[in-house]
Each structure stands twice: as C-alpha cells, then as structure tokens.
C-alpha cells in the first residue's frame, strides 16, 4: 500500500482463504474458509508500524490483525487466536509472561536445493567447520552481518538479552527479553523477517528450518512462561515463602495434557520431526523436570521470583503466535481444571507411553484430528482449516522421492 493510502486510513482487505494458504502456495477446499471466500480487513497494530532500516528506499511494515468485516477477529488468524488466549487469562485477573529463544543458521547462498547447505566464507577466507560453539569470537567472520542485525534490531525497538553461537555449524541463538505474549510474538516474527532481509544484503542465507543439516543439532524456539497477577505483578508460580504454588503445578499439568494433541501446532512441518527424532536437547516428550534438558517441559534454575516453565518442543519453524497461544492455552486449561502433573523426572529416564509425543507430521495431524481439547480451545473452524492446509503439505512431500530412497533402496531385490 502507498504511504498516502495508509495515512488516509484506506482499508486493506484480504481474501479469507489466504490465512490457510499452504507453504507451496495452494489452498485447501473452499469449505474450510467459507465457500464465498469473502474478504477480511487488515487492521494495523499502532505500536507495530516500523520503518524498515535495511531498505534503501523508504519502506515501512505494519503488523496487522485480520478481522472479519463485521469487526470481530477472524478465527483463522493466529494472532487473533493468541489475543483470545490472553483475554481468557485477563478474565481471571491473570497475565501470562513469556520469552522466546530462537535458534537459526547462517549459510552461504544455496542455489541448488538438491545440495546440502554450507556455512559462508568468513572474513578470514575460510568456512566454519563446527568448532566454534559458545566461542566469544565465533561470529567474527560474519561481523558485518551481525553488526547490521544489531543496528536494525535497535531501530525496530527489539531488545535483546543474549546472543551466542550455538552447537551447530554456523548456528546462532538469540534470547528475547520476557514480556507480554503478544508483544513477544510480534518481536519474534519481526526478528525472523529482519534476519532474512539483512542476510540477503550481505550475500548470505538465514535458515529457520528445524533441522537443515544432517548430523547436526536442529534449531528450536523454546518458550519460557510464567503468570503474574494483574495489578501487583506478583509471580503466581511462587508463594510468599518462595515455594511452588498449586497454580504452578496445575499449569504444568495442563501443558502435559495438551502437548501431544498440540504437537502439530508446535512442530508444523515434515522437517520439524527430523529435529525431534534425535531427542537430546530436542525432547519429544511431555515429561517435566527441574533443569533437565531431556524433558519437554523444563523448570530452569532460578530465584522464586523468576520461576517459569520452559516449553522445549517448538522448533524455529513454528509460527510464534500459534506456538505461544497453544502453550498458554494448555497451561490455562490445567489451571481451570486443577490438573496435577506427573512426578518430575531427573537424570536419564525412559519416557512413559502416556507422555510420548507423535514423531511424524502424519501422526501429529491424526492426533490433532481426534482432539476435542483443540477444538474447545481454538474452535472447529481453525483446527479443521489448519489440518486441511497441513495435509496438503504432507501430501506434496510424499509426492517426491528422496535421494536416500534412490541411494539405498534402488539396489534392493
């Protein structure tokens, strides 16, 4: 839209079906988004209108809500779904607080998708070989890129906590500061967009796939969650003596109750399960533990005022609005129904059958199809539409034969 049109308040409309467009560009049957495929109104969030600092020409981006023309939020909007979850907390005098940790890879351009990704050539003329995890000098070869990333974050008002090199080859992680869930979802979305745009300026490719490299750790989007009392700001996961509260237990119980049903929302792509099939630091279970990274729900070591629950299931490929909404909705379900969690696990452990999660997109979608809880929390229209769109993507994947199949199976009798 032109700047003049935007400033005049001209309404921007969008077909409902676009909210269910699959990643290949197609659409499920029209019945999933209204057979007329009528319009939605895109309503800009006033606090999320940004001049794009990486653009040479004056350009701006506005994060919008997708609303029905009658004024209510569209059930197909993931941002709208998150706002509804936050409102359900507010009706009980509660405010969830979240923070996201996002991992990503920086690669050289990959013009041939049949070839593996490669790390870029750094200022020293060499490609990283995987010996730089947590090194203070590990990103020096990419310093011009990261310097612009930092400047653009500041220009967009994206505060950062820590930035580090992760375990993978040319893999990095940023921790965003905790705050309002909608704000954090917006910031996570903006940061991913910023990364890709700045990378292109520097002749690089940023990849937020869950598992872009074989034999290498995948990329997560861990979600840290706590609940405070509206007004006082008191962390309701700790009592006056610094001990865990019943609300803390019930929140974990709700997370456990919803995790398997919501796996397809946290791990939305075929590649998501490549990350989860190697469970160290990418746990595909609904167990919970104090400071154990093998558990899907980890309680980080912290002071009582910072007691929180870390959902370690979502990958970097997850929709931040939907992943945060699903995690918080499950926790609130536990609070409302006073669900008790399983016993905490420590050390090495075997995952009980009732806490195991789907390990393929097909299995996750089948679980979501059967989930009455998902329909109660997100509505029939959203869940049915989401399943239809993701089923199209899974079918497209199965329409191709992978190099592994040709290499290993072709010689079989």
Buried (B, 14 or more C-beta within 10 A) or exposed (E): EEEEEBEEEEEBEBBBBBBBBBEEEEBBEEEBBBEEEEBBBBBBBEEBEBEBBBEEEEEEBBBBBBBBEEEEBBBBBBBBBBBBBBEBBEEEEBBBBBBBBBBBBBBBEBEEEEEEBBBBBBEEEEBBEBEBBEEEEBBEBBEEBBEBBBEBBEBBEBEBEEBBBBBBBBBBBBBBBBEBBBBBBBBBBBBBBBBBBBBEBBEBBBBBBBBBBEEBBBBBBBBBBBBBEEEEEBBBBBBEEEEBBEBBBBBBBBBBBBBBBBBBBBBBBBBBBBBBEBBEBBBBBBBBBEEBBBBBBBBBEEEBEBBBBBBBBBBBBBBBBBBBBBBBBBBBBBBEEEBEBBEBBEEEEEBEEEBEBBBBBBBBBBBBBEBEBBBEBBBEBBBBBBBBBBBBBBEBBEEEEEEEEEEEEEEEE
